[in-house]
Amino acid sequence: MTPDEIFDKKIKTLLAAEKKMRGGVATYQRELMQLIAVEYLPLFDVKDGIVTNSAKNNRLINSIDNIFDNLLKKLNADVLSVFAQGLIDASKLDAEYYRGLGFKKSVVNGILKNKVAIEATLGVTPKGRLRPKGYLFRLGQTTQVRNELKNYVLNSLINTDTSFLDFQLGFRNLVIGNKRVKGKATTGSLQRYFDQFAYDQFNNIDAANNKQIATNLGLGYFIYGGSLIDTSRAFCEKRAGRAFKISDAKTWKDDTTLIDQKTKDAYKPLIERGRYRCRHWTKYTTKVVYLDYQKRGLTGLKNAA
């Protein structure tokens, strides 16, 4: 395979892992709701159809942790291990890609170090087990989601006229979402959690490790990889499929089409690309490839003055 074909295979590997993670989250949400409906909600004291603010009901608030803990092994298997394996599989294709660019033994050593770096970043052992207090272990605790549901129960108890039916429906909307809330679709609490803390981080970890490899190999050029779709941002439209010097990216934080301008000083262009949920990748390359792009008028920003 050519370097371009290897890189495309790597991106497909990352996207397939992310898709599998999303499927795992959806399954986890459904099973979480099933456990809540069958093993948790029936425990509440109800009087005249209203959830009472009883001592027993208040004690049940922290019992939510037991529900999550009972499903933790499934979350590890269906979501967190997929997260880790996807990045490790991508790192193996990195080795092929950089060899295709002409690097030999040095890149092999670098990629081996890269795999170890990914494992350390994620907090997993070479056998794929989560290290206590590592990134994936902490992600799997889903503390934010647990607290969201606990607060929901607390507020429902304080509001002394909450019907048990509304109490159940509210739980369902929080856990798995509702397609008809005020005319807008809502996602479940776990999906929102992983959207916030996992999917961008998934791609950013890969980008950060490849940035380190490029530095070690002395590569000073990259291609803003990925295609354009109807929802592509203006920031990406100017860059997709074009080659740049690494030094070119230093000024990208000042591009007014970069989203979230208030945090632009913290922006890392080679890692974040077009920022949240960006579907483009930093594809490091050689000077020879860069010069070929330059001959074809594919360097620098599109339509730049």
C-alpha positions as CSV (number, residue, x, y, z in Angstrom):
1,M,0.0,0.0,0.0
2,T,1.0,3.6,-0.6
3,P,1.5,6.0,2.4
4,D,-1.8,7.6,1.5
5,E,-3.6,4.3,1.5
6,I,-2.1,3.4,4.8
7,F,-3.2,6.7,6.3
8,D,-6.7,6.2,5.0
9,K,-6.8,2.8,6.5
10,K,-5.7,4.3,9.8
11,I,-8.5,6.9,9.7
12,K,-11.0,4.2,9.0
13,T,-9.7,2.3,12.0
14,L,-10.2,5.3,14.2
15,L,-13.7,6.0,12.9
16,A,-14.7,2.3,13.2
17,A,-13.6,2.3,16.8
18,E,-15.5,5.5,17.5
19,K,-18.6,4.0,15.9
20,K,-18.3,0.9,18.0
21,M,-17.8,3.0,21.1
22,R,-21.0,5.0,20.3
23,G,-22.9,1.7,19.9
24,G,-21.5,0.5,23.2
25,V,-22.7,3.7,25.0
26,A,-26.2,3.4,23.5
27,T,-26.4,-0.2,24.7
28,Y,-25.1,0.7,28.1
29,Q,-27.7,3.5,28.4
30,R,-30.5,1.1,27.6
31,E,-29.3,-1.4,30.1
32,L,-28.8,1.3,32.8
33,M,-32.4,2.4,32.3
34,Q,-33.6,-1.2,32.5
35,L,-31.9,-1.7,35.8
36,I,-33.2,1.6,37.2
37,A,-36.7,0.7,36.1
38,V,-36.7,-2.8,37.5
39,E,-34.4,-2.6,40.5
40,Y,-34.4,1.0,41.7
41,L,-37.6,2.9,41.0
42,P,-39.9,0.3,42.7
43,L,-38.0,0.9,46.0
44,F,-39.4,4.5,46.4
45,D,-42.1,5.3,48.9
46,V,-45.2,6.7,47.0
47,K,-48.3,8.1,48.6
48,D,-51.4,9.1,46.5
49,G,-49.3,8.9,43.4
50,I,-46.7,11.4,44.7
51,V,-43.0,10.6,45.5
52,T,-42.7,11.3,49.2
53,N,-39.8,13.2,50.9
54,S,-39.2,10.3,53.3
55,A,-36.0,9.3,55.1
56,K,-36.1,6.0,53.1
57,N,-36.3,7.9,49.7
58,N,-33.5,10.2,50.7
59,R,-31.3,7.2,51.6
60,L,-32.0,5.8,48.1
61,I,-30.2,8.8,46.4
62,N,-26.7,7.3,46.9
63,S,-27.9,3.8,45.8
64,I,-27.6,5.1,42.2
65,D,-23.9,4.2,42.6
66,N,-24.8,0.5,43.0
67,I,-26.6,0.6,39.7
68,F,-23.6,2.0,37.8
69,D,-21.2,-0.3,39.6
70,N,-23.2,-3.3,38.5
71,L,-22.7,-2.3,34.9
72,L,-19.1,-1.2,35.1
73,K,-17.6,-4.4,33.6
74,K,-19.9,-3.9,30.6
75,L,-18.8,-0.3,30.2
76,N,-15.2,-1.4,30.3
77,A,-15.7,-4.1,27.7
78,D,-18.0,-2.2,25.3
79,V,-16.7,1.3,25.5
80,L,-13.4,1.9,27.4
81,S,-11.5,-1.1,26.0
82,V,-12.7,-0.2,22.5
83,F,-11.3,3.3,23.1
84,A,-7.9,1.9,24.1
85,Q,-7.7,-0.7,21.3
86,G,-8.7,1.7,18.6
87,L,-5.8,4.0,19.5
88,I,-3.3,1.1,19.8
89,D,-4.4,-0.3,16.5
90,A,-4.0,3.1,14.9
91,S,-0.5,3.4,16.3
92,K,0.5,0.1,14.6
93,L,-0.6,1.6,11.2
94,D,1.5,4.7,12.0
95,A,4.6,2.4,11.8
96,E,3.6,1.4,8.3
97,Y,2.8,4.9,7.2
98,Y,6.1,6.4,8.3
99,R,8.0,3.5,6.8
100,G,6.2,4.3,3.5
101,L,7.6,7.8,3.7
102,G,11.1,6.3,3.7
103,F,11.9,5.9,7.4
104,K,13.5,2.7,8.5
105,K,14.8,1.4,11.9
106,S,14.4,4.7,13.7
107,V,10.7,4.9,13.0
108,V,10.2,1.4,14.3
109,N,11.8,2.3,17.6
110,G,9.8,5.5,17.7
111,I,6.5,3.7,17.1
112,L,7.3,1.2,19.8
113,K,7.8,4.1,22.2
114,N,4.6,5.6,20.8
115,K,2.6,2.5,21.7
116,V,4.0,2.7,25.3
117,A,3.1,6.4,25.4
118,I,-0.5,5.7,24.4
119,E,-0.8,3.0,27.0
120,A,0.6,5.4,29.6
121,T,-1.7,8.2,28.5
122,L,-4.8,6.0,28.6
123,G,-3.8,4.2,31.8
124,V,-3.9,0.7,30.4
125,T,-1.5,-2.2,30.8
126,P,0.0,-4.0,27.7
127,K,-2.8,-6.6,28.2
128,G,-5.5,-4.0,28.0
129,R,-6.4,-3.8,31.7
130,L,-7.3,-0.4,33.2
131,R,-4.8,1.1,35.7
132,P,-6.4,2.5,38.8
133,K,-6.6,6.3,38.7
134,G,-5.6,6.3,35.0
135,Y,-7.5,8.3,32.4
136,L,-9.8,5.5,31.3
137,F,-10.4,4.3,34.8
138,R,-11.5,7.8,35.8
139,L,-13.6,8.2,32.7
140,G,-15.4,4.9,33.5
141,Q,-16.4,6.2,36.9
142,T,-18.9,8.5,35.1
143,T,-19.0,10.7,38.2
144,Q,-20.7,13.6,36.4
145,V,-23.6,11.4,35.2
146,R,-24.0,9.8,38.6
147,N,-24.2,13.2,40.3
148,E,-26.7,14.4,37.6
149,L,-29.1,11.6,38.4
150,K,-28.6,12.0,42.2
151,N,-29.4,15.7,41.9
152,Y,-32.5,14.8,39.9
153,V,-33.7,12.5,42.7
154,L,-33.0,15.1,45.4
155,N,-34.8,17.9,43.5
156,S,-37.8,15.6,42.9
157,L,-38.0,14.8,46.6
158,I,-37.7,18.5,47.6
159,N,-40.5,19.3,45.1
160,T,-43.2,17.7,47.2
161,D,-45.8,17.4,44.4
162,T,-43.7,15.3,41.9
163,S,-45.9,12.4,40.7
164,F,-44.3,9.0,40.5
165,L,-45.2,8.9,36.7
166,D,-43.3,12.2,36.1
167,F,-40.5,10.9,38.3
168,Q,-40.1,7.8,36.1
169,L,-40.4,9.8,32.8
170,G,-37.8,12.3,34.0
171,F,-35.4,9.5,34.7
172,R,-36.0,8.0,31.2
173,N,-35.4,11.4,29.6
174,L,-32.1,11.9,31.5
175,V,-30.7,8.4,30.9
176,I,-31.6,7.6,27.3
177,G,-32.9,11.0,26.0
178,N,-36.2,11.9,24.4
179,K,-36.9,12.7,20.7
180,R,-39.8,15.0,21.6
181,V,-38.7,17.3,24.3
182,K,-39.9,20.8,23.3
183,G,-39.7,19.7,19.7
184,K,-36.0,18.9,19.8
185,A,-34.2,15.6,20.1
186,T,-32.2,15.1,23.3
187,T,-29.4,12.6,23.9
188,G,-29.0,10.5,27.0
189,S,-26.7,11.5,29.9
190,L,-24.1,8.9,29.1
191,Q,-23.9,10.0,25.4
192,R,-23.5,13.6,26.5
193,Y,-20.8,12.6,28.9
194,F,-18.8,10.7,26.3
195,D,-19.4,13.5,23.8
196,Q,-17.8,15.9,26.2
197,F,-14.9,13.8,27.6
198,A,-14.2,10.9,25.2
199,Y,-14.6,11.4,21.4
200,D,-12.5,14.5,20.9
201,Q,-10.0,13.2,23.4
202,F,-9.8,10.0,21.4
203,N,-8.7,11.8,18.3
204,N,-6.5,14.3,20.2
205,I,-4.5,11.6,21.8
206,D,-3.7,10.2,18.4
207,A,-2.8,13.6,17.1
208,A,-0.6,14.4,20.0
209,N,1.4,11.2,19.6
210,N,1.8,11.7,15.9
211,K,3.0,15.2,16.6
212,Q,5.7,13.7,18.8
213,I,6.7,11.2,16.2
214,A,6.9,14.0,13.5
215,T,9.2,16.0,15.9
216,N,11.4,12.9,16.5
217,L,11.7,12.3,12.7
218,G,12.3,16.0,11.9
219,L,9.3,16.3,9.7
220,G,8.4,19.9,9.1
221,Y,5.3,19.6,6.9
222,F,1.8,18.2,7.1
223,I,-1.4,17.8,5.1
224,Y,-4.8,18.8,6.6
225,G,-6.3,15.4,5.9
226,G,-10.0,14.6,5.4
227,S,-12.8,15.5,3.1
228,L,-15.5,18.2,3.2
229,I,-19.2,17.7,3.9
230,D,-22.2,20.1,4.0
231,T,-21.6,20.8,7.7
232,S,-17.8,21.4,7.4
233,R,-16.7,24.6,9.1
234,A,-15.3,27.5,7.2
235,F,-12.0,27.0,9.1
236,C,-11.7,23.5,7.6
237,E,-12.9,24.5,4.2
238,K,-9.9,26.7,3.7
239,R,-7.5,23.9,4.8
240,A,-8.8,20.5,3.8
241,G,-6.6,18.6,1.4
242,R,-3.9,21.2,1.4
243,A,-0.3,21.0,2.6
244,F,1.4,23.3,5.1
245,K,4.7,23.9,6.8
246,I,4.3,23.3,10.6
247,S,5.3,26.9,11.2
248,D,2.2,28.0,9.2
249,A,-0.1,26.8,11.9
250,K,1.3,29.2,14.5
251,T,-1.1,31.9,13.3
252,W,-4.2,29.8,13.0
253,K,-5.5,30.8,16.4
254,D,-6.0,34.3,15.0
255,D,-8.3,33.0,12.2
256,T,-11.7,34.5,13.0
257,T,-13.4,31.3,11.7
258,L,-11.9,29.3,14.5
259,I,-14.7,28.4,16.8
260,D,-14.7,29.4,20.5
261,Q,-12.6,32.5,20.1
262,K,-12.6,33.3,23.8
263,T,-10.2,30.3,24.3
264,K,-8.1,30.8,21.2
265,D,-4.9,31.4,23.2
266,A,-5.2,27.8,24.5
267,Y,-5.7,26.4,21.0
268,K,-3.3,23.7,19.8
269,P,-3.6,23.7,16.0
270,L,-1.7,20.5,15.2
271,I,-3.8,18.6,17.8
272,E,-7.2,20.2,17.8
273,R,-7.4,21.0,14.0
274,G,-10.9,22.6,13.6
275,R,-11.7,21.9,17.2
276,Y,-14.7,20.2,18.7
277,R,-15.9,17.2,16.7
278,C,-13.6,18.1,13.9
279,R,-13.4,15.4,11.2
280,H,-10.0,16.3,9.8
281,W,-6.5,14.9,10.7
282,T,-2.9,16.2,10.8
283,K,-1.1,14.0,8.3
284,Y,2.7,14.7,8.6
285,T,4.7,14.3,5.5
286,T,8.1,15.1,3.8
287,K,9.4,18.1,2.0
288,V,9.2,16.1,-1.3
289,V,5.5,15.6,-0.9
290,Y,5.0,19.3,0.2
291,L,6.8,20.5,-2.9
292,D,4.6,18.3,-5.1
293,Y,1.5,19.9,-3.5
294,Q,3.1,23.3,-4.0
295,K,3.5,22.6,-7.8
296,R,-0.2,21.8,-7.9
297,G,-1.2,24.9,-6.1
298,L,-2.3,23.0,-3.0
299,T,-0.2,24.7,-0.3
300,G,-1.3,27.3,2.2
301,L,-4.9,28.5,2.8
302,K,-7.4,28.1,0.0
303,N,-8.2,31.5,-1.6
304,A,-5.7,33.2,0.6
305,A,-4.9,36.7,-0.4
